[in-house]
Amino acid sequence: MKTAVWAGLAAVLLTAGAEGWAAEGTTLHGWIVEWDAPAGLETLRAHSHRYDGVSIFGYQFDGRGNLVPANPELPALAREIRQQVPQTPLTLTVVNDVGNRYKDNQFIRRLLASTAARRRHIEQLVGLSREYDGLEIDYENYRKDSNPRDLQNFSDFIAELKERLPAGKKLVVDVETDPQVLDWKAISGAADNLNVMAYYSHWAGSGPGALCEFSLLEKIARDINRQGVSPSKILVILPTHGFDWPQEGPGKQLEHEEAEALRRREGSPPVRRDAEMNPYFTYTSEGKSHTVFYEDALSLKRKADKLRELGLTRIGLWRLGKGPADF
């Protein structure tokens, strides 16, 4: 009965049309990634009126600590975005990937611990900022057991970078969902905005479930209040992908379109449950059952509405080109 009720509500909401997805007063930000730029740019062109800004992902480090584009074509992509949607502010994302090492926190901690290295890094960032409306610092994988000095170095780095950026350039910092790791209050005092990554309630190794549940959004809102951070400085990033969990073993990440194609191929009707209304389905392959949770326009709209109820009206989508086309 509960599933039937949700299914009926879903049908009603979907008839409202794609243009009415966002709660009144909610703003939207998106990311275009260098490895799937055409799809991201196509989405932005088609729906640029919905976005108050976009980030291009991104720059990373080479083995000597210099900032380099993750793809040599990235500067040309930035120019193309400027030409096609000149009214949309463009931010450059800088991530702590070092060569083939993904989210290398050890490297960042060493870099920021050296006064000379930190100063040189800031000068490189300032140089990059000249071609963009702002910088987004996405240095991940700080942990609760991190040396307190490392955490202070990060806060100091953000303050020093903001001071050195040219007037009018925005500084945005991505943070994971635990404010006990990095000092949200200190960072938000220097940065223009904090992007809180609202994932994962469930992940590849957790077993099946929605990637972003209301309980996680509620926790983020409580932590913002507890830390004394202004909600106006917060942007909550929602995932647009999902996972396919086999009966045993870790899940495999699926983009929205991959999950929908798999569902249609297997002839599995989508089921919705709980307040989030996340779609999921099951199927059998080689004698083993699989469970797939993902996001679609309705589940993302429900999260947008929930965030507005919590006083958070700035939303980001990771990422453009792979989310539901009708969102």
Summary of the structure (lengths in Angstrom):
residues: 327
radius of gyration: 20.1
end to end distance: 27.2
largest distance: 64.2
contacts: 1059
relative contact order: 0.14
helix: 41%
strand: 25%
